[in-house]
């Protein structure tokens, strides 16, 4: 038959069911439980056909095909057995072993809770809680949402650091507004557009929100154990000092460096390793005009002629520091202008020769307005001579129709060629250091006839001349560099700071190349490619069992990127880098991206490089710096801060929980780790009951446990909500973040916050109000099987004289303490430290604390007795009258043997004589359902008989006096000064013999004197 494996001896279904054949119990365990050993004590109980079989009998217990076997886990042991079983790999069939071991491995043989104890002051940071319970929020509470996926922080706009995160608020639906969300202690309204968020209800589709993407941050890249902000890219920079210069002049096959430095010193020599045959990468940008034609970006400019282009030519386009390997799809050669007849050129003529050619310290910028367009010219470097100055201006005026010329040592800017369009050449204020104090403006006159020239133009495509059109460049004037693919050149000769080069085509000298068009540029690149390469990495971008379709690299410059000349003045500093990647599984060739950061900023900054992969895979990545770090006092310390990859596996929605996507720009605007301190005050929306209500919290607990509506005493709890909890502002505000509280404990916490208690009444989950109340019933000597016993606790120095209640304040959301004291003892010697959950108001905390203090000081009596089943009429917390027949206590308990209506009175006959000598005789009636009447005033008829006024409270019509199977009501005859003992039911324990043990504590209305009090403040 079957082997059934149960999680415990409690009623329920088995975890697993297995078939078995004819074999011994020992053979079954040996076959199905890996690591099973018969010689050690077993952590399970086996029952065969209802009979328990001890472990040493398993080899002798033969299972027939129809035998029924049940297996249960059981705790035991000294610790040695645990160690033996800890190493056992449990097979599928050994679920009971697994359950048992998982519950005991970490206890060291002792008892411990399943998780860390709940702290009143929870962790003040957003964290990932893998394997922990999902937060349950009750009412209104401040939370630090948990990460669902790893947060992603990346640089944007160089100096800003943007963090995107996707978090879980908790189970269920929530309400919140902008004012409820803070970063640390600062409302998000203070951050303006730097903070944005989107809340998603349970089950909502989040796939379109990029913040829900599952990014993996490589642990090998980032902050180092030495305190660094990332991997130091300086360790991958070239060993040899490289040359840096303010500018370079390109002319034909000559490249001349201007204001060159090597290391920290100015130099007039090239590096020693630069010699004839050295191969360099040279990037010489120029200003081009970009337009569109069809699906292509149309690029035109005079410098294209140096390409000696043809359709299908492989080229490298450098734009914004990124290289694109492309092919020429179309080529249109330049058309020379046809001069017109007559006319004259518009021009501006300097009144004096330049007073300096060094603008690296005192930079100059001016604008020229010509033919409806404005052109900006900036002088930022040390140009050394007039020729370089003219070249630099012409580079910036490319495609403007204007040229700069050296006019006998003075700078002139004139209309380039005929036919002239006529008109005036205007400008902003011109720098006197370049144009003198009184530059001359000469208007031009238009030519007749002729035709303007057309610049060389090309379009580009991917993969081949007929490949996908290359487009996307902004229309207008753009700074680009276009060269034969790879931009490789070989030095043919050197002379001081001038080198002569020849162009290489796939490593072979291109004898047809005529050289560069003449220009002087600042944003050039000249670097050797045959130096030793040193790499950081490679590192896997994602775990080995995952694949990625996108990865990112972040570079950080904590001290900025800025160069300095010998006088300490700032100048542009270039940082060159290269990133390579490849498919780790295939181990094929590396793909590469090279880039340059050219900055003049000594403040911290960073850059993000994003890579979209054509084919998802397991990728490894490495990086290096391509130029020297820190030379010439430059501030350019570079760190590889982050390597992250986007994983393809992620949920599209999250059932049952509310999520939130947040984007937060940090950088220098807030302190570090502020993006890890996102907190919000949320309000749980209950499916049953109002938000923040105590009844709503109880209903949520009960329905989540599977309680049916018929099993919940909604009538009683709704009545408490209407009469007490809502009018008194009593709510339950709490966040359950761990599993150290059972459902029963949580329900008790909820009712305690409403100065009430949770109970099971007549098979229903219900609640009762603690406080000043009428008595519910009576237990007299007629109901008890043992004498009523009273225990008295005498006052002592060990009694608490004060209570300090610690709670979470709903304004500060910090742990606060209220001091509960009595006026006669403001400084007690012994104080109870009491932690109150779910209450966020100091007045309510004070009231609950004063209840405890009043009971410590005044509740001295404890009552115990035993009844038959009569005690089951009552519930925990009911106020009862307990009576006895001890002489001198002025109380007589008896049966009512006759009852009759006589006019407006009821005539009662007692089964025992009544003592009418009691002071102001009074009486109580215990009705047949166990309930009690109010205190009544009797009228004497005789020693056994009395009259009572007929009132609705007596409900006389419900009395069953003729049915012998129903006991008659009880009469409690007493004085007006004493009506038995006032008590609160605390425990009813049914016994196997049909009796119930009853325990009750003393009741006084003074326990609740402070139920409406306002906290008076701390003791001075």
Secondary structure by P-SEA (a helix, b strand, c coil): cbbbbbcccccccccbbbbbccccaaaaaaaccccccccccccbbbbcccccccccccccccccccbbbbbbbbbcccaaaaaaaccccccccaaaaaaaaaacccccccccccccccccccccbbbbbccccccccccbbbbbcccccbbbbbbccccbbbbbbcccccccccccccccccccccccccccccccccccccccccccccccccccccccccccccccccccccccccccbbbbcccccccccbbbbccccccccccccccccccccbbbbbbbbbbbbbbbccccccccccccccccccccbbbbbbcccccccccccccccbbbbbbbcbbbbbbccccccccccccccbbbbbbbbcccbbbbbbbccccccaaaaaaaaaaaaccccbbbbbcccbbbbccccccccbbbbbbccccccccccbbbbbbbbbbcbbbbbbccccccccccccccccccccccccccccccccbbbbbccccccbbbbbbbccccccccccccccccccbbbbbbcccbbbbccccccccccccccbbbbbbbccccbbbbcccccccbbbbbbbbbbccccccccccbbbbbbbbccccccbbbbbbbbccccbbbbbbbbccccccccccccccccbbbbbbcccccccccbbbbbbbbbbccccccccccccccbbbbbbcccccccaaaaaaaaaaaacccccccaaaaaaaaaacccccccbbbbbbbccccccaaaaaaaaaaaacbbbbbcccccccccccccccccccccccccccbbbbbbccccccccbbbbbbbbcccccbbbbbbbccccccccccccccccccccaaaaaaaaaaaaaaaccccbbbbbccccccccccccbbbbbbbccccccbbbbbbcbbbbcccbbbbbbccccccccccccccccccccccccbbbbbbccccccccccccccccccccccccccccbbbbbbccccccbbbbbcccccccccbbbbbbcccccccccccccccccccc
